[in-house]
């Protein structure tokens, strides 16, 4: 079960709206959706939560690049919505590196075996290409832990949130009642 909402800061406080992510395929799509909800290029927060597994916060301030925090990257990587947030940059990978390697291997048929030789664990060179653990998504939090610090939620508190995290974040921001209206 997923929950997604936009929280837009205005002169009068926060305005919340639930949002469907069915048409969102990339972080750019999500950022555009947030900017559309912005009043005078004020801060917009996108909350995404998969019940008891992970949550993510994307902060969009005007035309600046989005700032992202994900509570558990490993859990998020198993989610279509989480994959939107887990960019190469956020994970510290070379942009497009996995796609390039996969395309080259497919193009020239490089699977670590000679022609006609069966593919076994002994001749599997996949882990050797980029070192051990290449392409592995870390368990635990990733991203900008200070994403909400100036709004009233210090890094240490953000890192400690587990269940009902979005309600606690909204409470710290003074937006609990507004968020509850769209839950």
Secondary structure by P-SEA (a helix, b strand, c coil): cbbbbbbbbccccbbbbbbbccccccaaaaaaaaaaacccccbbbbbbbccccbbbbbbbcccccbbbbbccaaaaaacaaaaaaccccccccccaaaaaaaaaaaaaccccccccccccccccccccccccccccccccccccccccccccccaaaaaacccaaaaaaaaaaccaaaaaaac
